[in-house]
Amino acid sequence: MLGSAVLGLGAALLVAGCGAGQITQTDTQEAAVNGASAEVKDIAIRNAELAYPEGVQPAAYVQGSDAEVLMSIVNRSGRNDELVSVSSDAAANVSVQGARAVPAGTALSIGPDEPGAGRQLQGEIVLEGLKREIRPGQTITATLTFREAGPVEVELPVMAPAEPRVAEEGHGEGGH
């Protein structure tokens, strides 16, 4: 009797273990970041977004204002590449400042220079003269063109605020 119980337990473990094959529930999950991702050849764009509009209530980029782009550009190849241009139909102009080179096996950080970033390559992209109002939760499309990898479109969402939203007086829980 003990032998059949052990055999039955072994069979149950064998069947349960088969659920952990090569195709898992997590193989298609996206990273838990707010920004967008895109790829063209060996260039990977990660955590791409527009900076949160500070000091404006309600939070939004109004028509005609400028929006700073934040992202990491990763060159996974053995060849150097370079960001040659950025364009967007949502802005009158796109300004690209700072580093544009993306050497082989490195990353280029786009956005404000963070303290302690050290020797990391740093660039800046600003969408100037937005053609419409853009609020958190909305996206705009930008096209980044690289010398070797070519063009790639990226959907840029507006970044989530760093601080939790504070309910306005009279609009808290049960205030409606």
Secondary structure, DSSP 4 states (H G I P E B T S, - for coil): -HHHHHHHHHHHHHHHHTTSSSS-TTTTPPPS-SSEEEEETTEEEEEEEEPP-TT-SS--BPTT--EEEEEEEEE-SSS-EEEEEEE-TTEEEEEEEE--EE-TT-EEEESSPPTT-TT-EEEEEEEEEESS-B-TT-EEEEEEEETTTEEEEEEEEBPPPSSPPPPPTT-STT--
